Amino acid sequence: MKTYVPNRKRQPEKMLDVVTAWAGLEQIIEDIMERFDIGRDQCIEFGVEFGYSSVVFSNYFKKVTGVDIFIGDEHTDFKGDHYEKTKASLAKYENIELIKSDYRDWIKEDKNLYDFSHVDIVHNYKETYECGFWAAQHSTCTVFHDTESFPEVRRAVIDIAKATGKKVYNYPYHNGLGIIV
Ligand SMILES: C[S@@+](CC[C@H](N)C(=O)[O-])C[C@H]1O[C@@H](n2cnc3c(N)ncnc32)[C@H](O)[C@@H]1O
């Protein structure tokens, strides 16, 4: 994967104060959008947890749809149902819609096209590939968290880029962000 080198890092205006391995990546999202001329209407995220990345995306898109089972997984920990807690803390961000769903059920039904998508679910090859392949086919640009910390995510990203014929980049900081465009 070619290394992604941002031209300019910028801090988004709206941020959520929660601890997450995603922290730091907010500084390159606008740069990615400008580099690849991404539209600013619709964004979909798989893997919301407490909403850090959803709030980052809410700075740039008219609407952000966040899909999560809201119970955690084997890699982030099974932390019990935190849908209501996350919903309450994101209530003031009116352009974020949270959906309590497994990605498997969601992608069976959703036929929409998005400007941007983010995959940050359980970090296994099978799930990342399945969700990410759908996301890459339904959006202009798809980003994947944890390409550095989880080799299975990295492998899935490379294989999705091959299967879709899209370009792939990797930003090797903050646990890694794969970019398919
Ligand atoms: C690493 S966390 C997401 C972190 C978040 N992006 C942030 O900014 O902090 C992974 C999330 O994926 C969710 N998840 C795991 N498997 C899932 C599945 N099959 N469908 C939907 N969400 C899933 C978990 O519930 C967990 O909240």
The ligand as an SDF file (V2000), in Angstrom:
LIG
                    3D

 27 29  0  0  0  0  0  0  0  0999 V2000
  -13.1800   -0.1510   17.7250 C   0  0  0  0  0  0  0  0  0  0  0  0
  -14.8650    0.1350   18.1310 S   0  0  0  0  0  0  0  0  0  0  0  0
  -15.2590    1.5670   17.1730 C   0  0  0  0  0  0  0  0  0  0  0  0
  -14.5170    2.7980   17.6380 C   0  0  0  0  0  0  0  0  0  0  0  0
  -15.0540    4.0940   17.1060 C   0  0  0  0  0  0  0  0  0  0  0  0
  -14.9560    4.1620   15.6580 N   0  0  0  0  0  0  0  0  0  0  0  0
  -14.3600    5.2900   17.7440 C   0  0  0  0  0  0  0  0  0  0  0  0
  -14.2730    6.3390   17.1090 O   0  0  0  0  0  0  0  0  0  0  0  0
  -13.9190    5.2280   18.8910 O   0  0  0  0  0  0  0  0  0  0  0  0
  -15.6370   -1.1960   17.2870 C   0  0  0  0  0  0  0  0  0  0  0  0
  -17.1410   -1.2060   17.3490 C   0  0  0  0  0  0  0  0  0  0  0  0
  -17.6210   -2.1380   16.3830 O   0  0  0  0  0  0  0  0  0  0  0  0
  -18.8230   -2.6900   16.8660 C   0  0  0  0  0  0  0  0  0  0  0  0
  -19.0740   -3.9430   16.1420 N   0  0  0  0  0  0  0  0  0  0  0  0
  -18.4060   -5.1170   16.2430 C   0  0  0  0  0  0  0  0  0  0  0  0
  -18.9390   -6.0420   15.4410 N   0  0  0  0  0  0  0  0  0  0  0  0
  -19.9830   -5.4500   14.7990 C   0  0  0  0  0  0  0  0  0  0  0  0
  -20.9390   -5.9020   13.8470 C   0  0  0  0  0  0  0  0  0  0  0  0
  -20.9520   -7.1750   13.4190 N   0  0  0  0  0  0  0  0  0  0  0  0
  -21.8560   -5.0330   13.3770 N   0  0  0  0  0  0  0  0  0  0  0  0
  -21.8760   -3.7480   13.8290 C   0  0  0  0  0  0  0  0  0  0  0  0
  -20.9990   -3.2650   14.7540 N   0  0  0  0  0  0  0  0  0  0  0  0
  -20.0580   -4.1010   15.2320 C   0  0  0  0  0  0  0  0  0  0  0  0
  -18.5990   -2.8530   18.3530 C   0  0  0  0  0  0  0  0  0  0  0  0
  -19.8260   -2.8990   19.0530 O   0  0  0  0  0  0  0  0  0  0  0  0
  -17.7320   -1.6200   18.6930 C   0  0  0  0  0  0  0  0  0  0  0  0
  -18.5230   -0.5720   19.2120 O   0  0  0  0  0  0  0  0  0  0  0  0
  1  2  1  0
  2  3  1  0
  2 10  1  0
  3  4  1  0
  4  5  1  0
  5  6  1  0
  5  7  1  0
  7  8  2  0
  7  9  1  0
 10 11  1  0
 11 12  1  0
 11 26  1  0
 12 13  1  0
 13 14  1  0
 13 24  1  0
 14 15  1  0
 14 23  1  0
 15 16  2  0
 16 17  1  0
 17 18  1  0
 17 23  2  0
 18 19  1  0
 18 20  2  0
 20 21  1  0
 21 22  2  0
 22 23  1  0
 24 25  1  0
 24 26  1  0
 26 27  1  0
M  CHG  2   2   1   9  -1
M  END
$$$$
